[in-house]
Amino acid sequence: MAMTAVRRIGLTLSGSQTMHEAIQLLAEHGIAAVDVVDEHGRTIGRCTQRMLLWAAAREMDRTTPIRNVLAAFSSEAGREDSGAETMNMEVDSAAAAELERLRHELEEAHRLAETMKTVLDAAYEGVVVVDGNGVIREINRAYCQFLGIRREEAIGKHVTEVIENTRLHICVQSGIPERGYIQKIYGQPMVVHRIPIWRDGKVIGAIGMLIFQGVSEVYEIFRRLQELSREASRKESKEDEESKRKAAAPAAVGVERIIGRHPAIAAVKQMIRRAARVPSTVLITGESGTGKEVVARAIHEGGPHADGPFVSVNCAAIPESLLEAELFGYEDGAFTGAKKGGKPGKFQLAHRGTLFLDEIGDMPLAMQAKILRALEEKKVEKVGGVSETEVDVRIIAATNKPLEDMVREGTFREDLFYRLNIIRIHLPPLRERKTDIPALLAHHMERMCRQFGVALKSFTKEAMEVLVDYSWPGNIRELVNVVEWLISMVEGDVIEREHLPAYLSTVQPAVSALPDQGVRIADLWKEMVYQSERERIAAALVAAGGNKAEAARRLGIHRSTLYEKLKKYGL
């Protein structure tokens, strides 16, 4: 039933009241219009349902004073008469329903905001939220009580004016999360977390959390760790300095190996946890350099065979003639040049553990049949042997090739594909999770600076913007190589934009919708990738002093692959 614009005695709307309040008033009283008065009680206009729908359609902020809505409506929709014609106007049921929907939406948003405020104020830890300029937009009661201020004194101020020694504004600039850092407030060391807020690939703010227990418990835990370390040193007097350093900073294990909080990588972590619980075969797919072996190790370390060996085989790096002997082993005298006494294969070495078959898409067809038989029967026979050996091995395979297409083309066995493709984990390329780039840069910068024994380097905001905007065709492997290059080549402790390799700052062309430009852009992109890879290989050779084995290690590729690329680029 349509609502009519009936005048209610004494029912008016103040010009300072908001759109939200106007919607609630009209809906609660079942009317279509109401007079708007100024601070002296004089009528200055008429608020109608049509006016409110007009404002909502233009996405006006619902906290806008109704006098401003009147002014905008009068100037842009002057044909609407706010007088007698509007009073007699009937609004159809569709308009009334839309107004009711808006009212419910506002009420739900209001309830959600109230719930979030209650949660913040009930939290024992101090919580503060800043926007992209470092200005405080929200702070909870616990933080205010600790600082000895009122909420109104903090809201709208820059965080450095309210919290001493804060780095929350720096977290906004860099986009790098800082968890478990020590910050002195009022002379007391406190444990804090600083977490950037991302939206549409940009940092729009940050959340700071203050752990009120301080660092006393952390110091106690550290003291206990030191005692254990001293005890271990007494038992192992031959332990060298490098081993001590590694013991002081143990490597992450399991899913902790995976750096990033992007939804895509969070889903990967969840898959890793689930896959680790069962012994099923796992197939990891993704572009080169996305970290497939890291994921494989995380699955191994999170599973029941974590105490067993993790054996990795790069199927593309071993010549076809040697691959069978490498995987299954060989008996004494099996072929010319065979090691005296024979040699166990990778399957046997991985017994009660995990065998990681990297680049499985490059495995020859003849070898695929033997791998399938070993997977199904869980038995292997050495080259030149006459008996089979049972093996208990968890298989994880990885590839950057489209195996489904290869099956259709007949270059990969269909039965092996289905045997491998039981649990499928796809790793997204780095360009699809740009919000993780600052955290990855910070992690590998800290790790390598500690490894090389040099002072930690930081990135300026301008340098970080370039690194985040870059497409990273080599993914995480390329990112790690860039970090190592920066550590080697930049003298100071701050990495500026001009310190970055030139190819990172090259403007990358957007994909054009015009067909006649497609070939030119593709050629330009290939040239950029060519120059990028050539520059990285040359830098690795310089850093390795011309040692090709060391350069291959730094680049994260096999030595035979490096030789091919050196020939390709004429280096």
WOQUI-V624445 format. One record per backbone hydrogen bond with DSSP energy under -0.5 kcal/mol. CO is the residue of the C=O (numbers start at 1). NH is the residue of the N-H. If there is no record, write none. Layout:
[[CO,NH] [CO,NH]]
//
This chain:
[[3,91] [4,6] [4,32] [8,11] [10,12] [11,35] [13,37] [14,17] [15,67] [17,66] [18,22] [19,23] [20,24] [21,25] [22,26] [23,27] [24,28] [25,29] [26,30] [26,31] [32,49] [34,47] [35,13] [36,44] [36,45] [37,15] [38,41] [42,38] [45,36] [46,48] [47,34] [48,52] [49,53] [50,54] [51,55] [52,56] [53,57] [54,58] [55,60] [56,59] [61,64] [62,20] [64,19] [65,68] [65,69] [66,70] [67,71] [68,72] [69,73] [70,74] [71,75] [72,76] [73,77] [77,80] [79,81] [80,82] [83,87] [84,88] [86,89] [89,5] [92,96] [93,97] [94,98] [95,99] [96,100] [97,101] [98,102] [99,103] [100,104] [101,105] [102,106] [103,107] [104,108] [105,109] [106,110] [107,111] [108,112] [109,113] [110,114] [111,115] [112,116] [113,117] [114,118] [115,119] [116,120] [117,121] [118,122] [119,123] [120,123] [126,210] [127,140] [128,208] [129,137] [129,138] [130,206] [131,134] [134,159] [135,131] [136,156] [138,129] [140,144] [141,145] [142,146] [143,147] [144,148] [144,149] [150,153] [150,154] [151,154] [151,155] [154,157] [157,136] [158,161] [158,162] [159,162] [159,163] [162,164] [163,166] [167,171] [168,172] [169,173] [170,174] [171,175] [175,177] [178,194] [181,192] [183,185] [183,190] [185,188] [187,189] [188,185] [189,215] [190,183] [190,192] [191,211] [192,180] [192,181] [193,209] [194,178] [195,207] [196,198] [197,204] [197,205] [199,202] [202,199] [202,204] [204,132] [205,197] [206,130] [207,195] [208,128] [209,193] [209,211] [210,126] [210,212] [211,191] [211,214] [213,216] [215,219] [216,220] [217,221] [218,222] [219,223] [220,224] [221,225] [222,226] [223,227] [224,228] [225,229] [226,230] [227,231] [228,232] [229,233] [230,234] [231,235] [232,236] [236,239] [240,244] [241,245] [242,246] [243,247] [244,248] [245,249] [247,250] [253,256] [254,257] [255,258] [257,259] [262,266] [263,267] [264,268] [265,269] [266,270] [267,271] [268,272] [269,273] [270,274] [271,275] [272,276] [273,277] [274,277] [275,278] [276,304] [281,423] [282,284] [282,397] [283,285] [283,425] [284,399] [285,427] [287,290] [289,476] [289,477] [291,295] [292,296] [293,297] [294,298] [295,299] [296,300] [297,301] [298,302] [300,303] [303,306] [305,308] [309,311] [309,354] [310,312] [311,356] [313,315] [313,358] [314,317] [314,318] [319,322] [319,323] [320,324] [322,326] [323,327] [324,328] [325,329] [326,346] [327,347] [328,345] [329,383] [330,343] [331,334] [335,338] [339,342] [343,330] [345,349] [346,350] [348,351] [350,353] [353,394] [354,311] [354,356] [355,357] [355,396] [356,313] [356,358] [357,360] [357,398] [358,315] [359,362] [360,363] [364,368] [365,369] [366,370] [367,371] [368,372] [369,373] [370,374] [371,375] [372,376] [373,377] [374,378] [378,391] [380,389] [382,385] [383,331] [389,380] [391,393] [392,352] [392,353] [393,395] [394,355] [395,282] [396,357] [397,284] [398,360] [399,286] [401,403] [402,406] [403,407] [404,408] [405,409] [406,410] [406,411] [406,412] [407,410] [413,417] [414,418] [415,419] [416,420] [417,421] [420,422] [420,423] [422,424] [423,283] [423,425] [425,285] [425,427] [426,428] [429,432] [430,433] [433,436] [434,437] [436,440] [437,441] [438,442] [439,443] [440,444] [441,445] [442,446] [443,447] [444,448] [445,449] [446,450] [447,451] [448,452] [449,453] [449,454] [458,495] [460,464] [461,465] [462,466] [463,467] [464,468] [465,469] [466,470] [472,475] [474,477] [474,478] [475,479] [476,480] [477,481] [478,482] [479,483] [480,484] [481,485] [482,486] [483,487] [484,488] [485,489] [486,490] [489,491] [493,458] [494,496] [495,460] [496,499] [496,500] [497,500] [501,504] [501,505] [502,505] [502,506] [503,506] [507,509] [513,515] [514,517] [514,518] [515,518] [515,519] [517,521] [518,522] [519,523] [520,524] [521,525] [522,526] [523,527] [524,528] [525,529] [526,530] [527,531] [528,532] [529,533] [530,534] [531,535] [532,536] [533,537] [534,538] [535,539] [536,540] [537,541] [538,542] [539,543] [540,544] [541,546] [542,545] [544,547] [546,548] [547,551] [548,552] [549,553] [550,554] [551,555] [552,556] [552,557] [553,556] [558,562] [559,563] [560,564] [561,565] [562,566] [563,567] [564,568] [565,569] [566,570] [566,571]]
//
